[in-house]
Amino acid sequence: MGSFLNWWDSVELWLSGLGFVAQTAVVMPVVLALAYGIAVLLDGVLGNGIRLLRRARNRDEDAQ
């Protein structure tokens, strides 16, 4: 864990030494990729949750 934290500190130091435009060019693709991955994950989880709720609701209506 210590080696990872040392690596991360060196990355932060390198990134903070860059100019604003260079920082933006480096950070934005990473942030956008993370945001896209989280959106795809949430879409799948929520889609499956809604599907399960509809299935449960249909079972309840069929039982009545």
C-alpha angles and dihedrals in degrees: 000000000000093000091051091051091049090050091048092050090052091049091050091049092049092047095048089053092059123090121258096260092048091047089052092048091052100040102041098065090050093047093045092049091050092047091050092049092049091048092051091047093049091046091055095045095046093043091054091045092053090047091052092048091051091049091050092047092050090051090052092049092047091051092057 
